[in-house]
Structures are given as C-alpha cells and as structure tokens.
Amino acid sequence: MSRRDPRKRVEALWPLAAGKSQRATADEVGVHPSTVRSWLRDPVFVAELERVRAAVAVKPLDAERVMAAVAQAEARLDGRDRGPVTVVIPAGASPARRRRLLAAGIARVLERSEGDRW
C-alpha cells in the first residue's frame, strides 16, 4: 500500500533532500526501508527528488520556491499531472522484459485515467 500512497512518497522527499539515509527516511515516513529503495529506482521519483534538492540548495533559501517544488512533485507523483508516461527500456533488454516494461507503462496510464471515465 505504501508504495502506491503518493503522500508517503512526497513525505519522503523532505528527509532525502536533506541528506538523511534511506533507513532514517523510512522510519520517519513510516514505511519499510525496501520501499524507499524501490522509490529510488523509480525515475519519476528520482527526478522529483532532484527538483526538490535543487530548490533546497539555492541560497538564500526561498521557502516559497521549495514549497512550489514540493507541490509540483506531489501533483506529478499522485497522477494529477497528466504529462506523458515515460518507459525506460535498457539497452539489450530481452523481448520479454520489453513487453513487461511497456505493460507497466500502459498500466500506469490506465491507473491515471480510472477516475476520469468511470
């Protein structure tokens, strides 16, 4: 459940951007450390984390900019941002793995649209 809960993912952005370990972040957010590790393998989550880190790194710290970055990250992580779904297929991936990755991307698109049509 936690992996799919966008609020937990957004909550994890703060401690990770501040440089806390995966274990400390997991304890703070209330998830298992392996969940944080799986989030860090998700290119969308990592991109959002980098955006938040960049906003936090600006000196002097602009709280409004940081909060805007987090709000945008939350919108993208919970599916409110209807931008394109990116599927990363590593070079040399087998045809079976390509199908699995594409199927996962299609599933993400369908999950986003569940509330829109039904």
N, C-alpha and C positions, 0 to 999 in steps of 0.2 A: 504494500500500500504506500509506503513512504516514497518509494522510487517514483511513483506517479503523482504524489502530492506536490504541486508546484510551490505551495507555501514553504514547505520544508527545504526545497531546493533554493528558494530565494533567501530564506534564513541562513542557509549555509554560505551564501556569497559573502556575507559580512566577515565571519571569522577567517575564511580562506583568504579574502582580500587583505586582511590584517596580518596574514602570515602564520596563522595557527596551523597546527598539524591536522591531518585527516582524522586522527583519533579524537583530538580535542574538539574539532568541529562536530564530529558525530555525537560526542557526549553533549555538547551544547545544544544541538538541534534535536536530539532525541532519536537518532537512527543508529543503525549498526555501522561500524567503520567500512564494511564492504559496500554499503550503499553509497557512501561518499566516494569510494574508489570507482564505483560504476558511474556515478555522475561525472567524475573527472575523465572518464573515457568517452563521454558524450560531447561531440564537437560543438553543439549548440550551447551546452552549459559552460564549456571552457571559454567560448567566445564571450559569453555574458560575464564570466568571472574576470576576463581580461579587460572588458569595458569598465567594470566597477573598479578594478585595481588602478586603471589609468585615471579615473575620476578622483580616486582617493590620493593618488600620487602627486596631483597638482598642488603646488604650494604658492600662496597660502590656500589652505583647504577651503573650498567653496561648497558648503553644505547643500546648497540648492542644486548644484551640479551633481553631487553624489546622489542625492535623493532622486533626481531625474533619471540618472543612470540605473538606479535600482528599480524604479517604476517601469522603465522600458524593459529591463531584464525580466521583471515579473510578467509583463504582458507577453513577451516572447516565450517564456518558459511555460506559461499556463495555456498557451494557444490562442490568446486574444489577438495577437499579432498574426494576421493571416498571410504572412510572407511565404515565400517558397520553402518547400521541404527539401533539404539537401541530403543526398545519399552519397556517402563516401565509399567507393569501391577500390580497395587497394590493388595495386598492380600485381598481376599474377594470381588474382583470386580465381578459384575454380568456378565453373558454371553454376554449381550447386550453391556456393557461397554468394555469388552474384544474385541469384534468384532470391535467397534468404534476405539479403540486404535490401533489395528492391521491394520485396514483400513487406518488410518492416517499414520502409518509407511510405508505401501505399497505405499501410495500416495507420501510420501517424496522420496522414491526410484525412482518412476516414474518421478517425477519432476526433479530429478537429471539427469536422462537419456534422457530427452526430446530433448536436443540439440545434443546428441550423435548420434541418429539414424535417425532423420527426417530431 
